[in-house]
Amino acid sequence: MEWLRFCVIALFLTASLGMAVISVAGVFKFKFILNRMHAAAIIDSFALLLAMIGIAVAYGFSFATVKVLLIVLLVWVASPVSGHLIARLEVTTDKHLSEECEVRE
């Protein structure tokens, strides 16, 4: 049973690390800021969730697990709001936005 638990933990943490590596590669690959923000959001949402699930399985159900899940919920609430505000600022201030994407007038 302990091997199964270890394998589940390793699977979640490895998947989280893989998502983080893909996200960082996307941040460095893309040139347009909105594409970079989208790539960076993968770490906030999916990679963090996988890592926290792995940590929760490692600790078992306890008060620490509840705190970990509350951290994930806090990031899931705060991250889209801040990302939206930054993207809105970019769209509002970028004079050459129509060169990168379709803009409705």
Summary of the structure (lengths in Angstrom):
residues: 105
radius of gyration: 17.7
end to end distance: 60.4
largest distance: 60.4
contacts: 268
relative contact order: 0.12
helix: 86%
strand: 0%
